[in-house]
Amino acid sequence: MSKICSKCGTVADDNVVFCANCGEMFSTTNTNYQQFTPSYDHTAEFDPKDISDNKVIAMMLYLMSFFGIFVALLMGSTSPYVSFHLRQALKFVVAETLLSICILLLCWTIIVPIAGLILYIAFGIIKIVCFFQICKGKAIEPAIIRDLNFLK
């Protein structure tokens, strides 16, 4: 069985005293064997009732893109869970808009439109993954988008 660093989540052998990644000292108790929750998983921050009451609105944000954001804003939901997913959906809209501008400006090249198409497909797949995570009641920042540090 391996140890998991409680500070950074690095997996280490049982005989290791310090984490090779962050230098955290492993204690002799079993506290280092707990499940590591990534910093981009915010599910524990939300009330389970809030999650179950607002799943549909959160799903709509990823399925309907800009229109879903517009509807969610009009509904005036004060749910922290919906607000979290609204920020993530807005990041998608901004990233897709910037991608569209780059493709339009560099449409005369062959590589940029092809790379843009691949990114659009990746965004679509990530949105589908987000949809299914919401079905499970999760609040996880989407891949690629989580690295955009605006709208925290």
Secondary structure, 3 states (H helix, E strand, C coil): CCEECCCCCCEECCCCCECCCCCCECCCCHHHHCCCCCCCECHHHCCHHHHHHHHHHHHHHHHCHHHHHHHHHHHCCCCHHHHHHHHHHHHHHHHHHHHHHHHHHCCCCCHHHHHHHHHHHHHHHHHHHHHHHHHCCCCECCCCHHHCCCCC
